[in-house]
Amino acid sequence: MTPANQSDLLLVQRVRSGEAEAWEELIARFEGRLLAFVEHRTRNRAAAEDVVQETFIGFLTSLPNYDARRSLESYLFSIAAHKLTDHLRREGRRPTLMLTASSDGDPSSWEPQGTVRPASSIVRSGERRELEESALIAALQEQITAYQRRGDWKKVACMELLLVRGWTNKDAAAGLGLSEQQVANFKFEFLAKLRASVRRQGLPEDVFPELYEDSR
């Protein structure tokens, strides 16, 4: 068990024992990052705070099932992703993460999709939205977990800055001491692995048709 996991386990044990200071420590450690993650997607501070509050409540509810082999951060962000999905579903919205790169294959040209939704996305059924959301959440968790297991913390930090905080390539490169090309390469690799992960889930082609265009 790594020192970080030992720290997580001790904190969880203290929370389970009802130690108020442990609960405050957990909130202080993770609330800011969870808020940044949720608010970037909702664009609404009040809604983000509600989702994060639901996340911590969900954590307490599921605490008896917490697996000590899993990082506490990963577990909390997984709960937050599900709570966020529920919130967006209630609003009739869905994750807007692009799964395709530009036609010229330039990794530096890929950016998360903006808030403008194409007409086709508006008429998608609720069932299809649920499939898309679940597939994306699973794919994101799979890739971030893989990075964490390999100790690719630069890549984890890079994806957090780009996808969660909405930083530009230039700002992320400066913040992490990388070149802009390295950041672009990280994004391109992440996108490729995300596409592969979604395809492995065996979803109907009409859920993410863009994933199958190159095979026709």
Summary of the structure (lengths in Angstrom):
residues: 216
radius of gyration: 18.1
end to end distance: 46.1
largest distance: 58.2
contacts: 569
relative contact order: 0.10
helix: 72%
strand: 0%
